[in-house]
Amino acid sequence: MENSVKRELPDELMNKLEYKPFETVDFGNPEIQRVAPKVRATTGKDKLVDSLEKAVTDNVKDGMTISFHHHFREGDYVFNMVMRIIINHGYKDLTLAPSSLTNTMNDITIEAIEKGVVTNITSSGMRGTLGDAVSHGALENPVIFRSHGGRARAIEEGNIKIDVTFLGVPNSDEMGNANGMDGETAFGSLGYALMDAKYADKVVLITDNIVDYPNTPASIEQTQVDYVVKVDKVGDPDKIGSGATRFTKDPKELKIAQTVNNVIVHSPYFKDGFSFQTGSGGAALAVTRFLRQSMIDNGITASFALGGITKPTIDLLEEGLVKKVMDVQDFDKGAAQSMKSNRDQQEISATWYADPANKGAMVDKLDVVILSALEIDTDYNVNVMSGSDGVIRGAVGGHQDAATAKLTIISAPLVRGRIATVVPEVTTNVTPGDSVDVLVTEVGIAINPKRQDLIDALQDMPGVPVYTIEELQQMAEAKVGKPEPLEYTDRTVAMVEYRDGTIIDTIKEIKD
């Protein structure tokens, strides 16, 4: 069967998994029944368990779905500790359902796959050796990739039913009251983990810091927690922002960032009280710096900044240029440390952030968002999942979710090395072109023809050439040539959900 972005989907797999093909970015207003976890009443006694091994073996069984969060990013220790116990005890046929998979989790996940311990994975993304292994057919069943908002929706609807969640936290009391703000391993917002704590049948908190009862403020509450385990160390907070929050000095990235700022300033949305979300890469941080100066020069204050938060965004808050920061995840220690002292930095769950199937997500109120791309095609479809070689090397993240903003800007170079970024057709379609308004490159911009209002507002910006996206694609091809088509087998190794739960694309196994 074919979906509305002309991606051919495997009939047998779609029917087996009861999926519908992607049709539209308009979610509508359906009535949705949510699920609830099983609860075993605990009265009076504390929940401390002697060892992590006991917490695992008392609760995990073959065929279960287990989950983790990724707020420690490359500094996470909990995932590997738990998975080592699971592998050593020979569990089979488990489904991994973490909020995302980082590089530190790759080796042990591959081992679990090879030994039949893990046969299913659902996550936001994967990279490195794990992405390469899955792309070459290592996993028994297709990975299901979901956005952060899509994962929240799937948990709430029961499509992801978590049997046991293992959540690393930098502090907890003996009953399970915990937050991400205090302690030597503090990482800030627990936004993604809040979904698991609320909906998993069993919740195991793992911490290196047992504090006096009652522990407040409590992001995770004792009413949700079954067991608390103390270990030597749950993570390395210095690696929360590994590679994510560098300030760029690259002239190309700086030019893109300055052009992005110009697009925002000349758009109809740059006015007092506007809202925005930026990313965490070098160009995105540069946008934040340029935007700060434009806000000062024009006497404009933003109502809120959203998403994964960095120290430069906190600086805007402290300067009074942003009134509120709505924080689902922190990308550096500066942002993480700020939360406990700044009441205007609000921790939000993944559902509050971006779930389309609730009574109003924060992304619904976004005016401007700046997003990146591995590829963007001439229909404005965006790939953030797989490389030009077809290997999985990215994550859906909040890309689809935030792209519902009034002004969605994709910032990307025309080419990377000898690989075109602007292409005739993306390798994997993650965010549909109907969500994308402007592409910004170092040579100029392209505006989606569906946005005549933006064409009128932006076509005469000083020093910023406006092209059709077809012209930009041809420029990219002239620089690097036309690549040989990729060769795949017929086997599907991954399915990419759109945020509403339909399938926007699939990823095939790469031919050796």
Sequence and secondary structure as in RCSB ss.txt:
>XXXX:A:sequence
MENSVKRELPDELMNKLEYKPFETVDFGNPEIQRVAPKVRATTGKDKLVDSLEKAVTDNVKDGMTISFHHHFREG
DYVFNMVMRIIINHGYKDLTLAPSSLTNTMNDITIEAIEKGVVTNITSSGMRGTLGDAVSHGALENPVIFRSHGG
RARAIEEGNIKIDVTFLGVPNSDEMGNANGMDGETAFGSLGYALMDAKYADKVVLITDNIVDYPNTPASIEQTQV
DYVVKVDKVGDPDKIGSGATRFTKDPKELKIAQTVNNVIVHSPYFKDGFSFQTGSGGAALAVTRFLRQSMIDNGI
TASFALGGITKPTIDLLEEGLVKKVMDVQDFDKGAAQSMKSNRDQQEISATWYADPANKGAMVDKLDVVILSALE
IDTDYNVNVMSGSDGVIRGAVGGHQDAATAKLTIISAPLVRGRIATVVPEVTTNVTPGDSVDVLVTEVGIAINPK
RQDLIDALQDMPGVPVYTIEELQQMAEAKVGKPEPLEYTDRTVAMVEYRDGTIIDTIKEIKD
>XXXX:A:secstr
 B TT  B  HHHHHHTT  B   S                  SS  EES HHHHHHTT  TT EEE   TTGGG
B HHHHHHHHHHHTT  SEEE  S   GGGHHHHHHHHHTTSEEEEEESEE HHHHHHHHTT SSS EEE  HHH
HHHHHHHTSS  SEEEEEES B TT  B SSSSTT  S  TTHHHHHHH SEEEEEES B  SS SS SB GGG 
SEEEE S SB GGGTTTTTS     HHHHHHHHHHHHHHHHSTT STT EEE  SSHHHHHHHHHHHHHHHHHT 
 EEEEEEEE HHHHHHHHTTSEEEEEEEEESSHHHHHHTTT TTEEE  HHHHH TTSS  GGGG SEEEE  SE
EETT  EE SB TTS B EE TTHHHHTTSSEEEEE  SEETTEESEESS SS  B GGG  EEE SS EEE TT
 HHHHHHHTT TT  EE HHHHHHHHHHHH       EEEEEEEEEE TTSSEEEEEEEE  
